[in-house]
Amino acid sequence: MPVEIHPTACVEPGAELDEGVRIGPFCHVGPHAVLGRGTQLRSHAVVTGHTRLGENCQLHPHAVIGGPPQVIGFQETDESRLEIGNDCTFREFTTVHTGVPKSGGLTRVGNNCFVMVGAHIAHDNHIGNSVVMANNVALAGHITVGDNVWFGGQAAVHQFTRIGRNAFIGGGAILVEDVIPFGSVVGNHAKLSGLNMVGLKRRGFDKAQLQEVRSAYKAVFTGEGLFKDRLAAAAVTFRDKPLAMEMIDFIRAGGDRPICKPG
């Protein structure tokens, strides 16, 4: 399949365009950009910086992918990079920034992600597969997001936050603490409102798996005694249950970082 470049687009020398790439009117592709097979830039989209886009990605008008980090005094460098997987969609006015070298230098977005109007992914974020971000979601730097996480519109997430896979972040949530896998959080500041049961059922979790997650949640977040003691007891009770231990291990891996708990 041939590459198509509109006459009004600017593709700088050095850019790499795979088969079937389509560049629309008034787009700009920088000299260090790599665009995978079948990727399409609609009008006025920008790919800049040391950015690699996978196959069959879609950039809608005024999406800007690969801009430098919003860090005061930052000097652009080849070590500041962005990698995006296959089949990702970035709607109008979305922004994704490259990484800061002293923190590893890499921002990464997985496959099949859908990023809606005005959403922002800051430097050094590591975003999993099949993540959905609704309009105007804002992710600060150094955030880790697991697979299949959904963000409601206008949610904002503090830097260095961890969000486990299959979690749901409610619209307008202001998130300053880590979110367990399978959790659902809402509010300002966000609190854990339970489990993302709707999302888990949609993704094919069976009744036994759902019961395992429910039981672990209750053991960790409800009942008598201190949270750390309930967590330690749950680690023993559920040591042979992989989904329960995913939740428990996620909490323990955070060390002293605060975990989002029920209000």
Long-range contacts (C-beta under 8 A, 24 or more apart in sequence): 1-37, 1-38, 9-41, 18-55, 30-66, 32-78, 33-66, 36-86, 49-76, 49-80, 49-81, 49-82, 49-98, 50-78, 50-80, 50-81, 50-82, 50-98, 51-81, 51-82, 51-83, 51-84, 51-98, 52-81, 52-82, 52-83, 52-84, 53-84, 53-88, 54-84, 54-85, 54-86, 54-87, 54-88, 54-111, 55-86, 55-87, 56-86, 56-87, 57-84, 57-86, 57-87, 57-88, 57-89, 57-90, 58-88, 58-89, 58-90, 59-90, 60-89, 60-90, 60-91, 60-92, 60-94, 61-92, 62-92, 62-93, 63-90, 63-91, 63-92, 63-93, 63-94, 63-95, 64-94, 64-95, 64-96, 65-90, 65-94, 65-95, 65-96, 66-96, 66-97, 66-98, 67-95, 67-96, 67-97, 67-98, 68-97, 68-98, 69-97, 69-98, 69-99, 69-100, 69-122, 69-123, 69-124, 69-141, 70-97, 70-122, 70-123, 71-100, 71-123, 74-100, 77-101, 79-105, 80-105, 80-123, 81-105, 81-106, 81-107, 82-106, 82-107, 82-108, 82-109, 83-107, 83-108, 83-109, 84-108, 84-109, 84-113, 85-109, 85-110, 85-111, 85-112, 85-113, 85-129, 86-111, 86-112, 87-111, 87-112, 88-112, 88-113, 88-114, 88-115, 89-113, 89-114, 89-115, 90-115, 91-115, 91-116, 91-117, 91-119, 92-117, 92-118, 93-117, 93-118, 94-118, 94-119, 94-120, 94-121, 95-119, 95-120, 95-121, 96-120, 96-121, 97-121, 97-122, 97-123, 98-123, 99-123, 99-124, 100-124, 100-141, 103-141, 103-142, 110-147, 116-153, 119-151, 122-159, 128-165, 134-171, 146-181, 148-199, 148-203, 150-196, 150-199, 160-257, 162-250, 162-254, 162-257, 164-246, 164-247, 164-250, 166-196, 166-199, 166-200, 166-203, 167-196, 168-196, 168-198, 168-199, 175-260, 176-258, 177-257, 177-258, 177-259, 177-260, 177-261, 178-250, 178-251, 178-254, 178-257, 178-258, 178-259, 178-260, 179-259, 179-260, 180-217, 180-247, 180-250, 180-251, 180-259, 180-260, 181-246, 181-247, 181-250, 182-213, 182-217, 182-243, 182-247, 183-260, 185-260, 187-263, 190-260, 191-260, 191-261, 191-262, 191-263, 192-221, 192-260, 192-261, 192-262, 192-263, 193-262, 193-263, 194-262, 209-243, 212-238, 212-241, 212-243, 212-244, 213-243, 213-244, 213-247, 215-244, 216-241, 216-243, 216-244, 216-247, 216-248, 217-247, 220-247, 220-248, 220-251, 221-261, 221-262, 222-262, 227-261
